Structures are given as C-alpha cells and as structure tokens.
Amino acid sequence: MTHYPNLIHEALALATALLYLLAGAKQLAQLDGRSRRSGELGVIYLGLAAVVAHLLLAAMDISEGTLNLGIYKVSSLIFLTMCVISLATLVFRPLHMLVIAIFPLAALAVLLNAFAPATGQPMQGLPAGLILHVALALVSFGVLMLATLQAALVSLQTQKLRHHQTRGILQMLPPLDMMESMFFELLTAGVLLLSVAMLTGGVFIEDLFGQQVAHKTILTLIAWLIFSFTLVMHWLRGCRIGTAVTLVVSGFVCLTLGFFGSKLVLELIL
C-alpha cells in the first residue's frame, strides 16, 4: 500500500510532462498563422490541463505542512509559475516563442522532480511569513527568467534585422517594438516582485548576512541593482536594447547563482 502514492505521483508526472510537450508542439505547429485562433485555444486548453496536473503534483509534494526546497522541487515550482504566467499573458500578448521554449523545459523539470534521486531536506513548521517570502522569491525568479528569455529573443531579432535577414524565425516573431515592450513589461514586473520578496526576507529572516544565506543575499542584491539600473536607464534615457539585454542577462546570472549556486554544490556535486 505504501507504494501507491509514489505510483500515482509518477503517473501524474508522466501525464503532466506529456501535456506540456503536446501544448508546446501544438504552438510550434500553428506558428504559420493558419487557423491561428483555434490553434491558440488548443494551446491554452492543453497548457491549462498541464498546469492543473502540475498543481496537483505540487500539492502532493507539500504534505502535512512539509516543505522541501531541494533543487528539483524548486525548479519544478519555478517552471509551474512561468507556465501559469505565460498562459495568462498569452491571452493578450504574443508570447508564442517563449511558450515553445518553456513548456518542454517544464516537462523536464516535472520528470526530474518525480524520478531523479531526492535532494534537500523536508522542513516542517515554517512560519507563514517565511513561506510568503519563499513564494514571492520563486515567482519573481520565474518572471525574471521569462524576461531574460524574452531578452534573448529580442537580441536575436535585432541582430537578424541588422543583417537584413527577414526569413526563418524572424517571420514568426511579433514586430520588434512589441517585443521590446514585452521585455520591459516582464522586467518591470519581475523587479517589483523581487523587491517585495527582498523586503519580506528582511522582515522574516533573522540574519540575512549569516553564514548560510550571506551569498544568496549579496548576489540577489547585486542582481536587483542591475535590473533596477536597467529600468531606470530605460525610463530616463531610453537605454539601448543591446545594453539592456546584456545587463539583464548579467543580472539573471547573479540571481541564478544566488538561488541555485549552493544547492548545486551541496545537493548534486557533494
């Protein structure tokens, strides 16, 4: 009997990954513009089904108030956040290329969480404020990862336009001004969420510069400064998109090291 919950979890993980892959494949197949409306609805329905299944998996992982922040579980939660945001945004913003990239990665994260050896230590009795901080941190990381992926697309689009290469992937992308607008919208939302996450961390974490979290605090602060500087430059002087992309990628590298650097070493390497 004790094996039944694991079997259900693994079967649900396989179904979730399959739904994500089907949604991503359908989005890729309908980029030619034919039956665009029905194609988008199909992507949204499949994506919603995948997200609901993913939410059920997350609920199964958090049983009896136990929270595990191992690298695979954190990655799965981050991609869940990204998929929810992408689906919600897809209704009024053309994030099609991001969906094509995110859904397969979400499928991989779900499978790793279900089948890879467990990492991290379950924690019980966490204060509500600390749980709020963790949730905001995960959501802000997901939004900033979307912004970074969008930055990469904008950089690619700019490079191809500069060399007058208008075929291939460029035909699948929205106009450059809309791509840039979506990039700065995502970046603004991510910085606001990260700011709130940092404030809650300051309130609910006793020693932000203690031995266990000092590197996370410093790297996150550096990332926040880089992101904020990019936005301020954009608002005041119209920061060049190439400079903005470089800054955002640099900031995201710092943020990723803060989130996953120690986890990678402690949980996977050592």
C-alpha positions as CSV (number, residue, x, y, z in Angstrom):
1,M,0.0,0.0,0.0
2,T,2.9,2.4,0.7
3,H,3.9,2.3,-2.9
4,Y,0.6,3.5,-4.3
5,P,1.2,7.3,-3.5
6,N,4.5,7.1,-5.3
7,L,2.9,5.3,-8.3
8,I,0.2,7.9,-8.5
9,H,2.8,10.7,-8.3
10,E,4.9,9.2,-11.0
11,A,1.9,8.5,-13.3
12,L,0.7,12.1,-12.8
13,A,4.2,13.4,-13.6
14,L,4.3,11.5,-16.8
15,A,0.8,12.8,-17.8
16,T,1.9,16.4,-16.9
17,A,5.0,16.2,-19.0
18,L,3.1,14.8,-21.9
19,L,0.5,17.6,-21.8
20,Y,3.3,20.2,-21.7
21,L,5.0,18.6,-24.7
22,L,1.7,18.4,-26.6
23,A,1.0,22.1,-25.9
24,G,4.5,23.2,-27.0
25,A,4.3,21.1,-30.1
26,K,0.8,22.5,-31.0
27,Q,2.1,26.0,-30.5
28,L,5.1,25.3,-32.8
29,A,2.8,23.7,-35.4
30,Q,0.5,26.7,-35.6
31,L,3.1,29.4,-36.0
32,D,2.5,29.6,-39.7
33,G,-0.7,31.6,-38.9
34,R,-3.3,29.2,-40.3
35,S,-6.2,28.6,-38.0
36,R,-4.5,30.8,-35.6
37,R,-7.4,31.4,-33.2
38,S,-8.3,27.8,-32.9
39,G,-4.7,26.9,-32.6
40,E,-4.2,29.3,-29.7
41,L,-7.2,28.0,-27.9
42,G,-5.8,24.5,-28.3
43,V,-2.5,25.6,-26.8
44,I,-4.3,27.3,-23.9
45,Y,-6.5,24.3,-23.2
46,L,-3.6,21.8,-23.3
47,G,-1.5,24.2,-21.2
48,L,-4.2,24.6,-18.6
49,A,-4.6,20.9,-18.3
50,A,-0.8,20.6,-17.8
51,V,-0.8,23.4,-15.2
52,V,-3.7,21.8,-13.3
53,A,-1.8,18.5,-13.2
54,H,1.3,20.3,-12.2
55,L,-0.5,22.0,-9.4
56,L,-1.7,18.6,-8.2
57,L,1.9,17.4,-8.2
58,A,2.9,20.4,-6.1
59,A,0.1,19.8,-3.6
60,M,1.2,16.1,-3.3
61,D,4.8,17.3,-2.6
62,I,3.6,19.6,0.2
63,S,2.0,17.1,2.5
64,E,1.2,17.7,6.2
65,G,2.8,21.1,6.1
66,T,6.2,19.7,4.9
67,L,8.2,21.9,2.5
68,N,11.2,20.6,0.6
69,L,13.3,23.2,-1.2
70,G,15.6,20.7,-3.0
71,I,16.9,21.8,-6.4
72,Y,14.5,19.6,-8.4
73,K,11.4,20.6,-6.4
74,V,12.3,24.3,-6.6
75,S,12.9,24.1,-10.3
76,S,9.6,22.4,-10.8
77,L,7.8,25.1,-8.8
78,I,9.6,27.9,-10.8
79,F,8.5,26.4,-14.1
80,L,5.0,26.0,-12.8
81,T,5.0,29.7,-12.1
82,M,6.4,30.5,-15.5
83,C,3.8,28.4,-17.3
84,V,0.9,30.0,-15.3
85,I,2.2,33.5,-16.2
86,S,2.8,32.5,-19.8
87,L,-0.7,31.1,-20.3
88,A,-2.3,34.2,-18.6
89,T,-0.2,36.5,-20.7
90,L,-0.8,34.6,-24.0
91,V,-4.4,35.8,-24.0
92,F,-3.3,39.4,-24.6
93,R,0.4,39.3,-25.5
94,P,2.1,37.2,-28.3
95,L,4.5,35.1,-26.1
96,H,4.3,32.2,-28.5
97,M,8.1,31.7,-28.9
98,L,8.5,31.7,-25.1
99,V,5.8,29.1,-24.7
100,I,7.6,26.8,-27.2
101,A,10.7,27.0,-25.1
102,I,9.1,26.9,-21.6
103,F,6.7,24.0,-21.9
104,P,9.4,21.4,-22.8
105,L,11.6,22.7,-20.0
106,A,8.7,22.5,-17.6
107,A,8.2,18.9,-18.7
108,L,11.8,18.1,-18.0
109,A,11.6,19.8,-14.6
110,V,8.5,17.7,-13.7
111,L,10.2,14.5,-14.7
112,L,13.3,15.2,-12.8
113,N,11.3,16.1,-9.7
114,A,9.4,12.8,-10.0
115,F,12.2,10.4,-11.0
116,A,15.6,11.8,-10.0
117,P,17.0,11.0,-6.6
118,A,15.5,13.2,-3.9
119,T,17.6,16.2,-2.8
120,G,17.2,18.7,0.1
121,Q,15.7,18.2,3.5
122,P,12.0,18.4,4.3
123,M,11.2,21.3,6.6
124,Q,8.2,21.5,8.9
125,G,6.5,24.2,11.0
126,L,7.8,27.1,8.8
127,P,6.3,30.5,9.8
128,A,3.7,31.9,7.4
129,G,5.9,34.9,6.7
130,L,8.8,32.8,5.7
131,I,6.6,30.7,3.3
132,L,5.4,34.0,1.8
133,H,9.0,35.1,1.3
134,V,9.8,31.8,-0.4
135,A,6.7,32.0,-2.7
136,L,7.5,35.6,-3.7
137,A,11.1,34.6,-4.4
138,L,10.1,31.7,-6.7
139,V,7.5,33.8,-8.5
140,S,10.0,36.7,-9.0
141,F,12.6,34.3,-10.3
142,G,10.2,32.8,-12.8
143,V,9.1,36.3,-14.1
144,L,12.7,37.4,-14.4
145,M,13.6,34.2,-16.2
146,L,10.8,35.0,-18.7
147,A,12.2,38.5,-19.1
148,T,15.7,37.0,-19.8
149,L,14.4,34.6,-22.4
150,Q,12.5,37.5,-24.0
151,A,15.7,39.5,-24.0
152,A,17.5,36.7,-25.8
153,L,14.7,36.7,-28.5
154,V,14.9,40.5,-28.8
155,S,18.7,40.3,-29.2
156,L,18.3,37.6,-31.9
157,Q,15.6,39.6,-33.7
158,T,17.7,42.8,-33.6
159,Q,20.8,41.0,-35.0
160,K,18.9,39.5,-37.9
161,L,17.2,42.7,-38.8
162,R,20.5,44.5,-38.7
163,H,21.8,42.0,-41.3
164,H,18.5,42.2,-43.3
165,Q,17.7,38.5,-42.6
166,T,13.9,38.5,-42.7
167,R,13.2,34.8,-43.2
168,G,13.0,31.9,-40.8
169,I,12.4,32.6,-37.2
170,L,12.0,36.3,-37.8
171,Q,8.8,35.7,-39.6
172,M,7.4,34.0,-36.5
173,L,8.1,36.9,-34.2
174,P,5.9,40.0,-33.5
175,P,7.3,43.4,-34.5
176,L,10.5,44.5,-32.8
177,D,8.9,47.4,-30.9
178,M,6.3,45.0,-29.4
179,M,9.0,42.5,-28.5
180,E,10.9,45.2,-26.7
181,S,7.8,46.4,-24.9
182,M,7.0,42.9,-23.7
183,F,10.6,42.6,-22.5
184,F,10.5,45.7,-20.4
185,E,7.0,44.8,-19.1
186,L,8.3,41.5,-17.8
187,L,11.4,43.1,-16.4
188,T,9.3,45.7,-14.5
189,A,7.0,43.0,-13.1
190,G,10.0,40.9,-12.1
191,V,11.8,43.7,-10.3
192,L,8.7,44.7,-8.4
193,L,8.2,41.1,-7.2
194,L,11.8,40.7,-6.4
195,S,11.7,43.9,-4.4
196,V,8.8,42.7,-2.3
197,A,10.5,39.3,-1.9
198,M,13.6,41.0,-0.6
199,L,11.5,43.2,1.8
200,T,9.8,40.1,3.2
201,G,13.1,38.4,3.6
202,G,14.4,41.4,5.6
203,V,11.4,41.1,7.9
204,F,11.1,37.3,8.3
205,I,14.7,36.1,8.1
206,E,16.6,36.8,11.3
207,D,20.1,37.3,9.8
208,L,20.2,38.0,6.1
209,F,24.0,38.1,6.2
210,G,24.5,35.0,8.3
211,Q,26.8,32.3,7.1
212,Q,24.1,30.2,5.5
213,V,22.4,32.9,3.4
214,A,25.0,35.7,3.0
215,H,26.0,34.7,-0.5
216,K,22.3,34.5,-1.6
217,T,21.6,37.9,-0.1
218,I,24.6,39.6,-1.7
219,L,24.1,38.0,-5.2
220,T,20.4,38.8,-5.1
221,L,21.1,42.4,-4.1
222,I,23.6,42.7,-7.0
223,A,21.0,41.3,-9.4
224,W,18.3,43.7,-8.1
225,L,20.7,46.6,-8.6
226,I,21.5,45.6,-12.1
227,F,17.8,45.1,-13.0
228,S,16.8,48.4,-11.4
229,F,19.6,50.3,-13.1
230,T,18.5,48.9,-16.5
231,L,14.9,50.0,-15.9
232,V,15.9,53.5,-14.7
233,M,18.2,54.0,-17.7
234,H,15.3,52.9,-20.0
235,W,12.8,55.3,-18.4
236,L,15.2,58.3,-18.2
237,R,17.3,57.9,-21.4
238,G,15.9,55.2,-23.5
239,C,18.6,52.6,-22.8
240,R,19.8,50.9,-26.0
241,I,18.3,47.4,-26.3
242,G,21.7,45.8,-26.7
243,T,22.9,47.3,-23.5
244,A,19.6,46.4,-21.7
245,V,19.9,42.8,-22.8
246,T,23.5,42.5,-21.7
247,L,22.7,44.0,-18.3
248,V,19.6,41.8,-17.8
249,V,21.5,38.6,-18.7
250,S,24.3,39.6,-16.3
251,G,21.7,40.2,-13.5
252,F,20.0,36.9,-14.1
253,V,23.3,35.1,-13.9
254,C,23.9,36.6,-10.5
255,L,20.3,35.8,-9.4
256,T,20.7,32.2,-10.6
257,L,23.9,31.8,-8.7
258,G,22.2,33.2,-5.6
259,F,19.2,30.8,-6.0
260,F,20.9,27.6,-7.1
261,G,24.7,28.0,-6.6
262,S,24.9,26.5,-3.2
263,K,22.1,24.0,-4.0
264,L,24.0,22.7,-7.0
265,V,27.2,22.2,-5.0
266,L,25.7,20.8,-1.8
267,E,22.9,18.6,-3.3
268,L,24.3,17.4,-6.6
269,I,28.1,17.7,-6.5
270,L,28.9,16.9,-2.9
